[in-house]
């Protein structure tokens, strides 16, 4: 079960970077940026992961 949560968090982090923060300049400390992306990916991963995969296949 724990491994699924870790995979979900990693995919959510990746999807957040491909969707919400794509083509954005992030200002702040590395820890703050990492934490913000991790939380957004965890909370909204159920929407962001499919959206990022579709963007990946459509070349966006």
C-alpha positions in Angstrom: 0.0 0.0 0.0 2.8 2.4 0.9 4.5 1.9 -2.5 1.3 2.9 -4.3 1.2 6.2 -2.3 4.8 6.9 -3.2 4.2 6.1 -6.9 1.1 8.4 -6.8 3.1 11.2 -5.2 5.9 10.9 -7.7 3.4 10.9 -10.6 1.5 13.8 -9.1 4.8 15.8 -8.7 5.7 15.1 -12.3 2.2 16.0 -13.5 2.1 19.2 -11.6 5.3 20.3 -13.3 3.8 19.3 -16.7 0.5 21.1 -16.2 0.2 23.8 -13.5 3.9 25.0 -13.5 4.7 24.4 -17.2 6.5 27.4 -18.7 6.6 29.2 -15.3 9.5 30.6 -13.4 9.2 29.6 -9.8 10.7 31.9 -7.2 11.5 30.7 -3.7 13.7 28.3 -1.9 14.2 24.8 -3.4 12.4 23.2 -0.4 9.4 25.5 -0.7 9.0 24.9 -4.4 9.4 21.1 -4.0 6.9 21.1 -1.1 4.4 23.2 -3.0 4.6 20.9 -6.1 4.4 17.8 -3.9 1.3 19.0 -2.1 -0.4 20.1 -5.3 0.4 16.8 -6.9 -0.9 14.8 -4.0 -4.1 16.8 -3.7 -5.0 17.2 -7.4 -3.1 14.2 -8.8 -6.3 12.5 -9.7 -6.9 15.2 -12.3 -3.4 16.3 -13.1 -1.9 12.8 -13.9 -4.4 12.0 -16.8 -4.1 15.6 -18.0 -0.3 15.4 -18.1 -0.4 12.0 -19.9 -2.8 13.4 -22.5 -0.5 16.5 -23.0 2.5 14.1 -23.3 0.8 12.1 -26.1 -0.5 15.2 -27.9 2.9 16.8 -27.9 2.0 19.7 -25.6 
